[in-house]
Amino acid sequence: MADQYDILIVGAGPAGCMLAREAGRTRRVLLVEARACRLPAGSGKGKNCGGLLNEEAQKALASFGIALPAKVLESPQVFAIRAIDFDNGLERFYPKKYINIDREAFDRFLLERALARPGVELADRTVVRSIEPAGDHVTVQLKHEDGTATQVQAECLVGADGAASMVRRTLETRLSGPDEPAYPIRRYAALQQWFEVEEELPYYAAFFDQKVTDYYSWMIPKRGRLILGSALPEGEGARKRFERLKEEVIRAGFPIDSKPVAEAGCLMLRPYGPESVNLGKGRVFLAGEAAGLISPSSEEGISYAIRSGHALGRLLADAGPSQELRRAYEKAIRGMSLDLIVKNLKSKIMYQPLPRGLVFRTGALSIRRQ
Protein backbone atom coordinates (compact mmCIF):
# COMPACT_ATOMS: atom_id res chain seq x y z
CA MET A 1 0.00 0.00 0.00
CA ALA A 2 1.53 3.33 -1.09
CA ASP A 3 1.78 6.25 1.31
CA GLN A 4 -0.59 9.05 0.29
CA TYR A 5 0.29 12.76 0.04
CA ASP A 6 -1.26 15.76 -1.64
CA ILE A 7 2.06 17.03 -3.02
CA LEU A 8 5.45 15.38 -3.43
CA ILE A 9 8.37 17.80 -3.92
CA VAL A 10 11.73 16.52 -5.16
CA GLY A 11 14.54 18.77 -3.95
CA ALA A 12 14.95 20.64 -0.64
CA GLY A 13 16.77 23.65 -2.04
CA PRO A 14 15.35 27.19 -2.09
CA ALA A 15 12.61 26.37 -4.63
CA GLY A 16 11.47 23.20 -2.87
CA CYS A 17 11.54 24.71 0.62
CA MET A 18 9.68 27.87 -0.34
CA LEU A 19 7.10 25.74 -2.13
CA ALA A 20 6.71 23.31 0.77
CA ARG A 21 6.21 26.08 3.32
CA GLU A 22 3.48 27.75 1.26
CA ALA A 23 1.67 24.57 0.22
CA GLY A 24 2.08 23.07 3.70
CA ARG A 25 -0.38 25.60 5.09
CA THR A 26 -3.28 23.52 3.78
CA ARG A 27 -1.85 20.41 2.10
CA ARG A 28 0.04 17.29 3.17
CA VAL A 29 3.49 17.57 1.60
CA LEU A 30 6.43 15.16 1.34
CA LEU A 31 9.78 16.84 0.64
CA VAL A 32 12.35 14.42 -0.82
CA GLU A 33 16.07 15.28 -0.76
CA ALA A 34 19.11 13.22 -1.75
CA ARG A 35 21.43 15.04 0.65
CA ALA A 36 21.69 14.36 4.38
CA CYS A 37 19.68 17.20 5.94
CA ARG A 38 19.34 15.72 9.45
CA LEU A 39 23.07 15.47 10.14
CA PRO A 40 24.90 18.35 11.90
CA ALA A 41 25.81 21.28 9.67
CA GLY A 42 28.96 20.56 7.72
CA SER A 43 28.49 16.80 7.91
CA GLY A 44 26.68 16.50 4.58
CA LYS A 45 27.83 17.43 1.11
CA GLY A 46 27.02 21.05 0.40
CA LYS A 47 26.12 22.42 -3.01
CA ASN A 48 28.78 23.52 -5.47
CA CYS A 49 27.65 27.13 -5.27
CA GLY A 50 29.46 30.44 -4.83
CA GLY A 51 26.89 31.46 -2.24
CA LEU A 52 25.96 35.03 -3.18
CA LEU A 53 22.50 36.59 -2.92
CA ASN A 54 21.96 39.26 -5.57
CA GLU A 55 19.56 42.19 -5.30
CA GLU A 56 16.68 40.25 -6.88
CA ALA A 57 17.03 37.50 -4.26
CA GLN A 58 17.23 40.09 -1.49
CA LYS A 59 14.07 41.81 -2.76
CA ALA A 60 12.25 38.48 -2.95
CA LEU A 61 13.17 37.59 0.63
CA ALA A 62 12.13 41.05 1.79
CA SER A 63 8.77 40.84 0.01
CA PHE A 64 8.06 37.52 1.75
CA GLY A 65 9.03 38.91 5.16
CA ILE A 66 12.15 36.73 5.51
CA ALA A 67 15.16 38.04 7.45
CA LEU A 68 18.43 36.12 7.44
CA PRO A 69 19.92 35.04 10.80
CA ALA A 70 23.59 35.66 11.54
CA LYS A 71 24.44 31.96 11.07
CA VAL A 72 23.66 32.28 7.36
CA LEU A 73 25.98 35.24 6.72
CA GLU A 74 29.55 34.69 5.58
CA SER A 75 32.61 36.92 5.76
CA PRO A 76 33.73 39.14 4.20
CA GLN A 77 30.80 41.30 3.08
CA VAL A 78 32.25 43.26 0.16
CA PHE A 79 30.72 45.77 -2.22
CA ALA A 80 32.56 45.57 -5.53
CA ILE A 81 33.51 43.15 -8.26
CA ARG A 82 36.82 43.28 -10.12
CA ALA A 83 36.10 42.30 -13.73
CA ILE A 84 39.17 41.22 -15.73
CA ASP A 85 38.90 40.83 -19.50
CA PHE A 86 41.89 38.68 -20.47
CA ASP A 87 40.79 38.72 -24.13
CA ASN A 88 41.20 42.50 -24.39
CA GLY A 89 43.72 43.11 -21.62
CA LEU A 90 41.30 45.34 -19.69
CA GLU A 91 39.81 45.48 -16.22
CA ARG A 92 37.23 47.49 -14.29
CA PHE A 93 35.73 47.65 -10.80
CA TYR A 94 31.93 47.69 -10.56
CA PRO A 95 29.75 48.22 -7.46
CA LYS A 96 27.79 45.09 -6.50
CA LYS A 97 25.27 44.65 -3.68
CA TYR A 98 25.67 40.94 -3.08
CA ILE A 99 25.20 39.31 0.32
CA ASN A 100 27.89 36.70 0.97
CA ILE A 101 26.26 33.60 2.51
CA ASP A 102 27.08 30.10 3.69
CA ARG A 103 25.00 28.19 1.14
CA GLU A 104 24.54 25.08 3.30
CA ALA A 105 23.38 27.22 6.25
CA PHE A 106 21.03 29.14 3.95
CA ASP A 107 19.41 25.97 2.62
CA ARG A 108 19.02 24.58 6.15
CA PHE A 109 17.42 27.83 7.29
CA LEU A 110 14.80 27.62 4.53
CA LEU A 111 14.26 23.93 5.30
CA GLU A 112 13.64 24.69 8.99
CA ARG A 113 10.99 27.20 7.96
CA ALA A 114 9.32 24.65 5.70
CA LEU A 115 9.33 21.90 8.31
CA ALA A 116 7.70 24.28 10.81
CA ARG A 117 4.47 23.66 8.89
CA PRO A 118 2.66 20.67 10.41
CA GLY A 119 1.72 19.41 6.95
CA VAL A 120 5.34 19.09 5.70
CA GLU A 121 7.42 15.91 6.09
CA LEU A 122 11.03 15.30 5.03
CA ALA A 123 12.59 12.19 3.51
CA ASP A 124 16.30 13.00 3.20
CA ARG A 125 19.06 10.71 1.89
CA THR A 126 16.37 9.53 -0.51
CA VAL A 127 16.28 9.45 -4.31
CA VAL A 128 13.49 9.03 -6.84
CA ARG A 129 13.77 5.82 -8.88
CA SER A 130 10.70 6.13 -11.08
CA ILE A 131 7.70 8.34 -11.82
CA GLU A 132 4.38 6.99 -13.11
CA PRO A 133 1.49 9.41 -13.72
CA ALA A 134 -1.85 7.59 -13.66
CA GLY A 135 -5.25 9.26 -13.78
CA ASP A 136 -5.78 11.44 -10.74
CA HIS A 137 -2.39 10.82 -9.08
CA VAL A 138 1.32 10.26 -9.62
CA THR A 139 3.06 7.16 -8.25
CA VAL A 140 6.71 7.57 -7.26
CA GLN A 141 9.20 4.88 -6.27
CA LEU A 142 11.70 6.07 -3.65
CA LYS A 143 14.98 4.48 -2.62
CA HIS A 144 16.52 5.32 0.76
CA GLU A 145 20.19 5.33 1.75
CA ASP A 146 19.79 2.14 3.80
CA GLY A 147 18.71 0.31 0.64
CA THR A 148 15.01 0.12 1.44
CA ALA A 149 12.39 1.26 -1.06
CA THR A 150 8.96 2.77 -0.63
CA GLN A 151 6.12 3.71 -2.95
CA VAL A 152 4.36 7.04 -2.62
CA GLN A 153 1.28 8.43 -4.34
CA ALA A 154 0.55 12.14 -4.61
CA GLU A 155 -2.02 14.34 -6.26
CA CYS A 156 0.86 16.10 -8.01
CA LEU A 157 4.65 15.99 -8.24
CA VAL A 158 6.97 19.01 -8.32
CA GLY A 159 10.52 18.80 -9.59
CA ALA A 160 12.66 21.33 -7.70
CA ASP A 161 15.77 19.21 -8.04
CA GLY A 162 18.11 21.62 -9.77
CA ALA A 163 20.02 21.66 -13.03
CA ALA A 164 20.45 17.88 -13.22
CA SER A 165 16.74 17.36 -12.49
CA MET A 166 15.65 13.73 -12.69
CA VAL A 167 12.06 14.92 -12.88
CA ARG A 168 12.82 17.11 -15.90
CA ARG A 169 14.67 14.29 -17.66
CA THR A 170 11.68 12.02 -17.11
CA LEU A 171 9.40 14.66 -18.61
CA GLU A 172 11.64 15.05 -21.64
CA THR A 173 12.13 11.35 -22.34
CA ARG A 174 8.91 9.68 -21.23
CA LEU A 175 6.07 12.02 -20.36
CA SER A 176 6.28 14.35 -23.37
CA GLY A 177 5.11 13.35 -26.80
CA PRO A 178 7.47 12.52 -29.69
CA ASP A 179 6.86 15.92 -31.31
CA GLU A 180 7.78 17.86 -28.16
CA PRO A 181 11.55 18.49 -28.24
CA ALA A 182 13.53 19.16 -25.10
CA TYR A 183 13.80 22.88 -24.42
CA PRO A 184 17.02 24.56 -25.66
CA ILE A 185 19.68 24.82 -23.01
CA ARG A 186 23.47 24.41 -23.04
CA ARG A 187 25.32 22.23 -20.58
CA TYR A 188 28.50 23.25 -18.74
CA ALA A 189 30.71 21.66 -16.12
CA ALA A 190 31.06 23.99 -13.14
CA LEU A 191 34.39 23.38 -11.40
CA GLN A 192 35.45 25.15 -8.17
CA GLN A 193 38.57 24.95 -6.03
CA TRP A 194 39.12 26.39 -2.54
CA PHE A 195 42.45 27.98 -1.50
CA GLU A 196 43.63 29.04 1.94
CA VAL A 197 44.74 32.70 2.05
CA GLU A 198 46.22 34.94 4.71
CA GLU A 199 44.17 38.02 3.80
CA GLU A 200 40.62 38.16 2.48
CA LEU A 201 40.01 39.97 -0.80
CA PRO A 202 38.04 43.24 -0.50
CA TYR A 203 36.14 42.41 -3.70
CA TYR A 204 34.71 39.57 -5.79
CA ALA A 205 36.24 38.87 -9.21
CA ALA A 206 34.98 37.83 -12.64
CA PHE A 207 37.25 36.63 -15.44
CA PHE A 208 36.62 36.53 -19.19
CA ASP A 209 38.82 34.46 -21.50
CA GLN A 210 37.60 32.72 -24.65
CA LYS A 211 40.48 30.22 -24.43
CA VAL A 212 39.07 29.04 -21.08
CA THR A 213 35.32 29.32 -21.68
CA ASP A 214 32.76 31.14 -23.79
CA TYR A 215 30.97 31.87 -20.51
CA TYR A 216 32.84 33.23 -17.46
CA SER A 217 34.92 32.38 -14.39
CA TRP A 218 34.78 33.82 -10.88
CA MET A 219 36.54 34.27 -7.55
CA ILE A 220 34.77 34.69 -4.20
CA PRO A 221 36.35 35.28 -0.77
CA LYS A 222 34.94 33.06 2.02
CA ARG A 223 36.20 33.21 5.59
CA GLY A 224 39.95 32.92 5.03
CA ARG A 225 39.60 31.12 1.72
CA LEU A 226 39.24 31.99 -1.94
CA ILE A 227 36.93 30.09 -4.25
CA LEU A 228 38.07 29.96 -7.86
CA GLY A 229 35.46 28.62 -10.25
CA SER A 230 34.62 28.42 -13.92
CA ALA A 231 31.73 27.35 -16.15
CA LEU A 232 33.44 25.10 -18.69
CA PRO A 233 31.79 23.73 -21.84
CA GLU A 234 31.21 20.01 -21.42
CA GLY A 235 33.64 17.73 -23.21
CA GLU A 236 37.32 16.99 -23.34
CA GLY A 237 39.79 19.56 -22.15
CA ALA A 238 37.79 21.01 -19.25
CA ARG A 239 40.55 20.29 -16.73
CA LYS A 240 43.21 21.74 -19.03
CA ARG A 241 41.13 24.87 -19.50
CA PHE A 242 40.74 25.27 -15.73
CA GLU A 243 44.52 24.95 -15.21
CA ARG A 244 45.01 27.69 -17.81
CA LEU A 245 42.63 29.89 -15.81
CA LYS A 246 44.63 29.28 -12.63
CA GLU A 247 47.86 30.27 -14.39
CA GLU A 248 46.31 33.51 -15.64
CA VAL A 249 44.86 34.36 -12.25
CA ILE A 250 48.21 33.77 -10.55
CA ARG A 251 49.96 36.00 -13.11
CA ALA A 252 47.35 38.67 -12.36
CA GLY A 253 48.55 38.68 -8.73
CA PHE A 254 45.90 36.61 -6.96
CA PRO A 255 47.31 34.60 -3.99
CA ILE A 256 46.36 31.06 -5.04
CA ASP A 257 49.77 29.57 -5.82
CA SER A 258 49.24 26.88 -3.15
CA LYS A 259 47.45 23.61 -3.75
CA PRO A 260 43.67 23.71 -3.34
CA VAL A 261 42.28 22.44 -0.04
CA ALA A 262 39.02 21.32 -1.63
CA GLU A 263 37.41 20.85 -5.03
CA ALA A 264 33.89 20.28 -6.29
CA GLY A 265 32.11 20.06 -9.62
CA CYS A 266 28.56 19.88 -10.89
CA LEU A 267 26.39 20.27 -13.96
CA MET A 268 25.52 23.85 -14.89
CA LEU A 269 22.84 24.83 -17.39
CA ARG A 270 22.90 27.94 -19.55
CA PRO A 271 19.42 28.80 -20.86
CA TYR A 272 18.56 30.84 -23.92
CA GLY A 273 15.82 33.10 -22.61
CA PRO A 274 12.16 32.23 -21.95
CA GLU A 275 12.03 29.55 -24.66
CA SER A 276 14.22 27.48 -22.34
CA VAL A 277 11.59 27.52 -19.58
CA ASN A 278 9.63 24.29 -19.02
CA LEU A 279 7.05 24.38 -16.21
CA GLY A 280 6.08 20.72 -16.51
CA LYS A 281 3.13 18.79 -17.88
CA GLY A 282 -0.05 17.26 -16.52
CA ARG A 283 0.30 16.54 -12.80
CA VAL A 284 4.04 17.16 -12.89
CA PHE A 285 5.35 20.71 -12.31
CA LEU A 286 8.86 22.18 -12.39
CA ALA A 287 10.29 25.09 -10.37
CA GLY A 288 13.61 26.90 -10.03
CA GLU A 289 16.58 25.61 -12.03
CA ALA A 290 14.69 22.43 -12.89
CA ALA A 291 12.29 24.63 -14.88
CA GLY A 292 15.15 26.41 -16.67
CA LEU A 293 14.74 29.54 -14.54
CA ILE A 294 18.41 30.58 -14.50
CA SER A 295 20.03 33.84 -15.56
CA PRO A 296 21.74 33.47 -18.96
CA SER A 297 24.12 36.31 -18.08
CA SER A 298 25.30 35.37 -14.59
CA GLU A 299 24.01 31.82 -13.95
CA GLU A 300 22.22 33.16 -10.85
CA GLY A 301 19.31 30.94 -9.89
CA ILE A 302 18.49 31.54 -6.22
CA SER A 303 16.20 34.52 -6.85
CA TYR A 304 14.21 32.58 -9.48
CA ALA A 305 14.03 29.54 -7.19
CA ILE A 306 12.67 31.59 -4.29
CA ARG A 307 10.06 33.35 -6.41
CA SER A 308 8.89 30.40 -8.52
CA GLY A 309 8.72 28.06 -5.50
CA HIS A 310 6.72 30.58 -3.49
CA ALA A 311 4.33 31.26 -6.41
CA LEU A 312 3.63 27.59 -7.15
CA GLY A 313 3.31 26.78 -3.44
CA ARG A 314 0.64 29.44 -2.92
CA LEU A 315 -1.31 28.20 -5.92
CA LEU A 316 -1.17 24.56 -4.83
CA ALA A 317 -2.17 25.50 -1.27
CA ASP A 318 -5.50 26.78 -2.57
CA ALA A 319 -6.27 24.29 -5.39
CA GLY A 320 -5.27 20.98 -6.91
CA PRO A 321 -3.54 20.62 -10.28
CA SER A 322 -5.65 21.79 -13.23
CA GLN A 323 -5.34 23.71 -16.47
CA GLU A 324 -6.44 26.85 -14.64
CA LEU A 325 -3.73 26.40 -12.02
CA ARG A 326 -1.09 25.81 -14.70
CA ARG A 327 -2.14 28.99 -16.51
CA ALA A 328 -2.00 30.87 -13.19
CA TYR A 329 1.54 29.53 -12.62
CA GLU A 330 2.58 30.64 -16.11
CA LYS A 331 1.19 34.10 -15.37
CA ALA A 332 2.98 34.22 -12.01
CA ILE A 333 6.39 33.64 -13.59
CA ARG A 334 5.79 35.92 -16.60
CA GLY A 335 7.93 38.64 -15.11
CA MET A 336 10.79 36.16 -14.70
CA SER A 337 10.45 35.15 -18.36
CA LEU A 338 10.71 38.79 -19.42
CA ASP A 339 13.74 39.17 -17.18
CA LEU A 340 15.37 36.23 -18.96
CA ILE A 341 14.90 38.02 -22.30
CA VAL A 342 16.79 41.08 -21.02
CA LYS A 343 19.57 39.00 -19.48
CA ASN A 344 19.90 36.90 -22.62
CA LEU A 345 20.51 40.11 -24.59
CA LYS A 346 22.99 41.25 -21.94
CA SER A 347 24.88 37.96 -22.24
CA LYS A 348 25.38 38.51 -25.98
CA ILE A 349 27.40 41.62 -25.08
CA MET A 350 29.19 40.28 -22.03
CA TYR A 351 30.52 37.12 -23.63
CA GLN A 352 31.73 38.48 -26.97
CA PRO A 353 35.24 40.01 -26.77
CA LEU A 354 34.58 42.93 -29.15
CA PRO A 355 31.42 44.42 -27.57
CA ARG A 356 32.68 43.63 -24.07
CA GLY A 357 35.92 45.46 -24.81
CA LEU A 358 33.98 48.49 -26.01
CA VAL A 359 31.94 48.53 -22.79
CA PHE A 360 35.06 48.21 -20.62
CA ARG A 361 36.74 51.09 -22.46
CA THR A 362 33.84 53.45 -21.82
CA GLY A 363 34.07 52.84 -18.08
CA ALA A 364 30.27 53.10 -17.84
CA LEU A 365 28.92 52.27 -14.36
CA SER A 366 32.41 51.46 -13.07
CA ILE A 367 34.02 52.90 -9.96
CA ARG A 368 37.50 54.30 -9.53
CA ARG A 369 39.70 52.60 -6.98
CA GLN A 370 41.36 55.05 -4.54
Secondary structure, 3 states (H helix, E strand, C coil): CCEEEEEEEECCCHHHHHHHHHHCCCCCEEEEECCCCCCCCCCCCCCCCCCEECHHHHHHHHHCCCCCCHHHECCCCCCEEEEEECCCCEEEEEECCCEEECHHHHHHHHHHHHHCCCCEEEEECEEEEEEEEECCEEEEEEEECCCCEEEEEEEEEEECCCCCCHHHHHHHHHHCCCCCCCCCEEEEEEEEEEEECCCCCCCEEEEECCCCCCCCEEEEEECCEEEEEEEEECCCCHHHHHHHHHHHHHHCCCCCCCCCCEEEEEEEEEECHHHHCCCEECCEEECHHHHCCCCCCCCCCHHHHHHHHHHHHHHHHHCCCCHHHHHHHHHHCHHHHHHHHHHHHHHHHHCCHHHHHHHHHHCCCCECCC
